[in-house]
Amino acid sequence: MEADGFVPSSTLESPAVERRVTGTIAATGFGILGNSVLDATGGFVGSFTPRMTGEPDFVSMLHRATPEPSASVEPEADYEGLPQGAASSTHMLAGAVAGIMEHCLMYPVDCVKTRMQSLHPEPGARYRNVMDALQQIVRTEGLWRPIRGVNVLAVGAGPAHALYFACYEKIKFSLSNAVHPGTNSHFANGVAGCAATVLHDAIMNPAEVVKQRMQMFNSPYRGVLDCMRSLLRQEGPAAFYRSYTTQLTMNVPFQALHFMTYEYLQELLNPHRQYNPSSHVVSGALAGALAAAATTPLDVCKTLLNTQEAQAVHVIPAGAAAAAAASGPESRYISGLSEAFRTVYRTGGVPAFFKGVQARVIYQMPSTAISWSVYEFFKYVITKRQHEKRLRGDRDGDK
């Protein structure tokens, strides 16, 4: 990774990059790598830096081919090579901000997705598409109805995404160095995404249950606390984790596919791994769309387990219903991925597994784009400030 012209040694030692740089120098006498200019001997000539008001476009720093250490030349911060001991806190803070912004900004579309995945929608909740749904909800239920329940999701998203990104970055770098030292490993990206998902979903699942109960048409709950009390009283604590295994079954392949696609697109669009907002947005959006479309059937099952839609519960065969009544009141609810799959199939066949796929893709594309761009931005800013603070400390210590 490089930032503002800083080129790490691992990049320069890459054979592919070395061939490109050598060919360019041989042909023109000068080579450009990232934001840096090299002369015919391979020596560092200067660097292009983002232009600020009143500053020149090109900052020249003439060197010999083998530069001598100089106190006046300070290394730039590499925002993926975080300072020792500060990486986890930086990833957690950047991840928490990214998670809260992602879920809050896209919450109205998430509300529409939940309703469009209903297996037996009421007449007042049948929508042609996402825009039609938003217009109907605002017109018939009020302006603030599409964001009802957003507070519980914001509370859950902060710590969930903090652990999510910190775990992902830690495992990704450790496993990549073990598998392919100094290079990116798609296997490591996938494993890191799966491990991070387990922590993320353990925190987010209760918030997802409450959120989706409040998003449903004619939701009987007055607010978040009323919904939580009602769930505890009527269905017990297990209600908050009834869809946890399904959530994991959906999110493990989702996140593995998501992270692998994102890292692959970064290699294509941002090979030097600079802080590049446009590449983070495009890579995040495409990765989210692909993963969302592929895992929609599992998301439909998760929504059914979270909402326990009354008319869908009645689809359970008579024999199973009799056994449920004999075993206790809790068995009136759909539990487990296999039972959810059977219920969805009995309700609408194969097409029922793709209910709300349009809304899910429309939700995930900007959602993952926001998440990655905000995360990378805050990671870059925080790391740069830590780097500058460390340099000031070093200078003060030398005095």
C-alpha positions, 0 to 999 in steps of 0.5 A: 500500500502506498499513500501520497507517493510512498512506495513500500519495499514489497511493491518495488520488489514485485517482479511485475512492477519491476519489469514495468518500471525498468521498461519505462525508464529504458524507453524514456529515461524517467519512470513514474511509479505511483506518485514517484518519479525515478531517473534512468539509474532508478534513483528517486527524483521527485513525487506528485502530491495532492495539490493544496491551495497555494502549493505547486503541482510538483514537489521536487526532491533531488537525490542520488541513486542511493539516497542518504538518510536525511532528517528533513525527509519524512516518510509518508504514512502507509494507511494499511501498514498501521503503527504497532499497537494502534491497528486494532483500535483504528480498525474498530473506530473506522469500522464502527463509524462505517457500520452506523453510517451504512445502516442508517443511510440505507434503512428506508430501503432495508424496510422495503426489502423486509416487506417485499420478502413477506410471504403473505403480504396484506393488500395494503403492503403489496408493492410493484418495486422499491420506489412504489413501496417507499411512496405508498409507505410515506403516503399511507403511514407517514413520513417517518415510517420507513425509518421506524426502528433505526435506533436499535440498528444503530446501537447494534451496528457500532460494536458489531462492525467494530469487531467485524473489521478489526477481526477481518484485518487481523486474520487477513494479514496474519493468514496472508503472511502465512500462506503467501508472504508479502502478497494478497491471498484470496483464501485468507480474505475469505477465511477472515471474512467468515471469522469476522461474520461470526462475531458480527452476527452474534451482536447484530442478530437481536437488533435484526429481530427487533428491527424487522418486527418493527418494519413489518406492515401494521407492526403492533409495537409502540417502540423498540423497548415495547417490542423487546419486552413483548418478545421476551414475554411471549416467545422468550429469550430464544426469539432473539437468536432463532435466526442466528444459525440461518444468519450465519449460513447466509452471511458466511458465504455472503461475506466470503464472496463479498470480501474476495470480490472486493479484494480482487477488484481492488487488485484490478482498479487500485493495484498499488493499494493507495487510498482511492475513494472511487475504487473503494466505492466501485469495488464495494458496490459490485462486491455487495451486489454479487453477494446479495443476489447469490444469497437472497434465498437464505435472506428470505428464510432469515426474514421468515424466522425473524418475523414469524409471519402469522399466515406463513406459520399456518402453512406448516402441515397438520401433522407437524402442527399437532406434534408442535401443540403436544410439545409445547407452546414455543413450537408454534413458531417456525424454527431452524433453517430446514423448516423455514426452507420447507415453509417458503417452498410450500408458500410460493415454490422456487420464486418465493426464495427470490422475493425482494431480490431487487430491493436486496441488491439495491440496498446492498450496492450503496450499502457496501459502497458506503461501508467500504469508502467510509471505513477506508477514509477513516482508517486513512485519516486516523493512521495519518494523524497517528503517523504525524503524532509519532513523527512529532514525538520523535523530533521532540525526543531528538532535541 
